[in-house]
Amino acid sequence: MKLRFSCCGVSCCATPSFFSEGKLDARVSQDEIGHVYDRLSGVYDIWGKLTESRARRRAIELASIEDGQSVLEVAVGTGLAFFEIVQRNPSGRNVGIDLSTGMLSKARKRLGKLSGVQYELSIGTAFDLQVENESVDLLMNNYMFDLIPYEEMDMVLMEFKRVLKAGGRLILVNMTEGEKWGSKLYDFIYNLSPKAMGGCRGVRLSEKLKSHGFTVEVREYHQQLLFPSEVILARK
Ligand SMILES: C[S@@+](CC[C@H](N)C(=O)[O-])C[C@H]1O[C@@H](n2cnc3c(N)ncnc32)[C@H](O)[C@@H]1O
C-alpha cells in the first residue's frame, strides 16, 4: 500500500513506514522526481559544487576513461560529470539520460561549449534503458540511488548489468549514511522535509551490488560541507 501526501506543492509517496529494515527510505515518488528536479535545475549546480564536487571528481578519476569507449551516464542531471566524460572520450560513444527536462536543458547548454565531440542527451529512465545488451564499457550513475526506494533498486541494477559488457565498469556516487561528525545533519533535514533535500537520503550500495554479482573494487567515503557521499567502482 502506498500513502500519498502533499506539502510545499509536491506530493510525496511512501510505503506505510518511511524506513526499510531500519534505514531511511525514499519519500518522493519516482512519478514526481522529474518535476522536483525541473524546479531545482536552476540552482542545482551551486549545491552540486558545494557539497558533491570532491566525490564527483574522484568518480571521474576512478572511471579511467579512454577515448573510443562506450559510456552511458544515467541521471546525467545538469551534466557536471558528463562534461568531463565527453572531454575524455571525444570520439567514443557518450550517452546521457535523465528524467528531468529542466536538468537536461542545463546539460545541453553546458555540453554546447564543447566542439568536435560526440554525445547524445535524451529523456529516459534508469528502469528501462534504451540500450542494447552488453554494449557499455562504463556506466556512471551519480546521486540517483539515494532517490530510489529500496524495493525498486534491484530492477535498476538488473538493467545496469544487462547493458554492461563483461568486465565493464560501474561507477556509482550516492549520498550515503554519515560516518563522521556532523554528517547526520542532512538526515535530520530529510526527516523534516524530504523535498528540502531534493528527495535524497543516505544509502549504502556495496552489498546490493555484490548480491547482483558485481565485484566491488573500491568503496570510499567522502564528506564535503558535512554532506556524506560514497564513491564506488564495481565491475560486472
Ligand atoms: C541529485 S540529481 C544528480 C544529477 C547528476 N547525476 C549529478 O551528480 O550532478 C538526481 C538526478 O537523477 C535524476 N533521476 C532520478 N530518478 C531517475 C531515474 N529513474 N532515471 C533517470 N534519472 C533519474 C533526476 O531527474 C536528477 O536529475
The ligand as an SDF file (V2000), in Angstrom:
LIG
                    3D

 27 29  0  0  0  0  0  0  0  0999 V2000
   20.6390   14.6890   -7.3000 C   0  0  0  0  0  0  0  0  0  0  0  0
   20.4770   14.8340   -9.0370 S   0  0  0  0  0  0  0  0  0  0  0  0
   22.0850   14.3050   -9.5960 C   0  0  0  0  0  0  0  0  0  0  0  0
   22.3960   14.7530  -11.0000 C   0  0  0  0  0  0  0  0  0  0  0  0
   23.7830   14.3360  -11.5140 C   0  0  0  0  0  0  0  0  0  0  0  0
   23.9060   12.9050  -11.5780 N   0  0  0  0  0  0  0  0  0  0  0  0
   24.8690   14.9360  -10.6590 C   0  0  0  0  0  0  0  0  0  0  0  0
   25.5390   14.1970   -9.9360 O   0  0  0  0  0  0  0  0  0  0  0  0
   25.0450   16.1510  -10.7040 O   0  0  0  0  0  0  0  0  0  0  0  0
   19.4650   13.4310   -9.3570 C   0  0  0  0  0  0  0  0  0  0  0  0
   19.0920   13.2770  -10.8110 C   0  0  0  0  0  0  0  0  0  0  0  0
   18.5580   11.9640  -11.0030 O   0  0  0  0  0  0  0  0  0  0  0  0
   17.5080   12.0460  -11.9440 C   0  0  0  0  0  0  0  0  0  0  0  0
   16.7100   10.8120  -11.7920 N   0  0  0  0  0  0  0  0  0  0  0  0
   16.0440   10.3950  -10.6930 C   0  0  0  0  0  0  0  0  0  0  0  0
   15.4800    9.2010  -10.8910 N   0  0  0  0  0  0  0  0  0  0  0  0
   15.8230    8.8410  -12.1560 C   0  0  0  0  0  0  0  0  0  0  0  0
   15.5420    7.6990  -12.9700 C   0  0  0  0  0  0  0  0  0  0  0  0
   14.7910    6.6950  -12.5190 N   0  0  0  0  0  0  0  0  0  0  0  0
   16.0390    7.6480  -14.2230 N   0  0  0  0  0  0  0  0  0  0  0  0
   16.7920    8.6800  -14.7090 C   0  0  0  0  0  0  0  0  0  0  0  0
   17.0890    9.7820  -13.9920 N   0  0  0  0  0  0  0  0  0  0  0  0
   16.6030    9.8640  -12.7360 C   0  0  0  0  0  0  0  0  0  0  0  0
   16.8100   13.3400  -11.5730 C   0  0  0  0  0  0  0  0  0  0  0  0
   15.9750   13.8190  -12.5940 O   0  0  0  0  0  0  0  0  0  0  0  0
   18.0060   14.2390  -11.2900 C   0  0  0  0  0  0  0  0  0  0  0  0
   18.4600   14.9100  -12.4530 O   0  0  0  0  0  0  0  0  0  0  0  0
  1  2  1  0
  2  3  1  0
  2 10  1  0
  3  4  1  0
  4  5  1  0
  5  6  1  0
  5  7  1  0
  7  8  2  0
  7  9  1  0
 10 11  1  0
 11 12  1  0
 11 26  1  0
 12 13  1  0
 13 14  1  0
 13 24  1  0
 14 15  1  0
 14 23  1  0
 15 16  2  0
 16 17  1  0
 17 18  1  0
 17 23  2  0
 18 19  1  0
 18 20  2  0
 20 21  1  0
 21 22  2  0
 22 23  1  0
 24 25  1  0
 24 26  1  0
 26 27  1  0
M  CHG  2   2   1   9  -1
M  END
$$$$
